[in-house]
C-alpha cells in the first residue's frame, strides 16, 4: 500500500483559525498544472474557498507554470473547482452562512490511489488574545517536556 505524498501545507491556518471540521476534496486541474503540482510547485498560504451556485471553488491557490508547458500553461492564480459530494457542499454552505466561518485549504496531497486531493477545513477566525493563549500553552508544553527529559536522565 502506497502512502500519502504531501505537496503543500498551510501551517499558518492552524495559528489563525479554530479548525471545526475537515473535508477531502478533489481538484479539477489541467495537464500542465498536475505536472507542476507533482513537482511541488504549489502554494496555498493565501488561499481560501467559496461556494457559488452549488459548487465549491478555491481562490488564491498559486500553481507555478510548468517549465516545459509552453502554450498549454494556465494562469497561476486561476480559480479552480473543488470536487465534493452534494451533501458535503450543503453542509459547507450551512457552516459558511453562519457569521465568522470560512473555508480554508489545509494541505494538497496525492492519496494512496495516486489522485490529487485537497484537505479543506471549516474554520473560525481567532482573535489576537486566542493566538497568544495558544502560543503560551505550546510554550508551557515544550517547557514541561524539556524538564521531564532532563529529570529522566
C-alpha positions in Angstrom: 0.0 0.0 0.0 1.4 3.4 -1.0 1.4 6.2 1.4 0.2 9.8 1.0 2.6 12.3 -0.6 2.3 15.8 0.9 2.8 18.5 -1.7 1.7 21.7 0.1 0.7 22.6 3.6 -0.9 25.7 5.2 0.6 25.7 8.7 -0.5 29.3 9.3 -4.1 28.2 9.1 -3.7 26.3 12.4 -2.4 29.5 14.0 -5.0 31.9 12.6 -8.2 29.7 12.9 -10.0 27.3 15.1 -10.5 24.3 12.8 -14.0 22.8 13.2 -14.3 20.1 10.6 -12.2 18.9 7.7 -13.2 17.5 4.3 -11.3 15.8 1.5 -11.9 17.3 -1.9 -10.7 16.5 -5.4 -9.2 19.2 -7.6 -10.2 20.0 -11.2 -6.9 20.6 -12.9 -5.4 20.7 -16.4 -2.4 18.6 -17.6 0.4 21.0 -17.0 -1.0 22.0 -13.6 -0.9 18.4 -12.5 2.8 18.1 -13.5 3.7 21.3 -11.8 1.9 20.4 -8.6 3.5 16.9 -8.6 6.8 18.8 -8.7 5.8 20.6 -5.5 5.4 24.0 -7.2 2.1 24.9 -5.4 1.3 27.4 -2.6 -1.9 27.5 -0.6 -0.8 30.0 2.1 -3.0 32.9 0.8 -5.9 30.7 -0.5 -9.5 30.3 0.6 -12.6 28.6 -0.8 -16.0 29.9 -1.8 -19.3 28.4 -2.7 -21.0 29.7 -5.8 -24.1 28.2 -7.5 -23.8 25.0 -5.5 -20.1 24.5 -6.5 -17.0 25.0 -4.4 -14.0 26.9 -5.8 -10.6 27.6 -4.4 -9.2 31.1 -4.9 -5.7 32.4 -4.4 -4.0 28.9 -4.9 -0.8 29.6 -6.7 0.4 26.9 -9.1 3.7 27.9 -10.8 3.6 27.3 -14.5 5.2 24.1 -15.7 8.7 24.7 -17.2 8.0 22.6 -20.3 4.4 23.5 -20.7 4.8 26.5 -23.1 1.4 27.5 -24.5 -0.5 24.8 -22.5 0.2 26.5 -19.2 -2.7 28.0 -17.3 -2.9 31.2 -15.3 -1.1 30.5 -12.0 -3.8 32.1 -9.8 -6.9 30.9 -11.7 -10.0 29.9 -9.8 -10.0 26.1 -9.5 -13.1 23.9 -8.9 -13.2 21.5 -5.9 -15.0 18.2 -6.3 -17.2 17.3 -3.4 -20.5 15.4 -3.0 -23.7 17.4 -3.0 -24.4 16.6 0.7 -20.9 17.8 1.7 -21.5 21.1 -0.2 -24.8 21.6 1.5 -23.1 21.1 4.9 -20.4 23.6 4.0 -23.0 26.1 2.8 -24.7 25.7 6.1 -21.5 26.4 8.0 -20.4 29.4 5.9 -23.7 31.2 6.2 -23.0 31.5 9.9 -21.0 34.5 11.0 -17.3 34.1 11.3 -16.9 30.8 9.5 -14.8 30.4 6.4 -13.4 27.6 4.2 -9.6 27.2 4.4 -7.4 24.8 2.5 -5.0 22.9 4.9 -3.0 20.8 2.5 -2.6 19.4 -1.0 -1.5 15.8 -1.4 -1.6 12.7 -3.5 -3.6 9.9 -1.9 -2.9 6.1 -2.0 -4.6 5.7 -5.4 -2.5 8.5 -7.0 -5.2 11.1 -7.1 -4.6 14.7 -6.2 -6.6 15.9 -3.2 -7.0 18.9 -1.0 -7.9 18.9 2.7 -10.5 21.7 3.2 -11.4 23.0 6.7 -14.3 24.8 8.1 -12.6 27.4 10.3 -13.5 30.2 12.6 -11.0 33.1 12.9 -9.1 33.6 16.1 -8.7 36.8 17.9 -5.3 38.1 18.9 -5.7 37.0 22.5 -6.6 33.5 21.3 -3.4 33.3 19.3 -1.4 34.5 22.4 -3.1 31.9 24.5 -2.3 29.1 22.0 1.4 30.2 21.9 1.6 30.3 25.7 0.1 26.7 26.0 2.5 25.5 23.4 5.5 27.1 25.1 4.4 25.6 28.5 4.1 22.2 27.0 7.6 22.5 25.5 9.0 23.6 28.9 7.4 20.6 30.6 8.7 18.1 28.1 12.2 19.6 28.4 12.2 19.4 32.2 10.9 15.8 32.1 13.6 14.8 29.7 16.3 16.4 31.9 14.8 14.8 35.0 14.8 11.3 33.5 18.4 11.4 32.5 
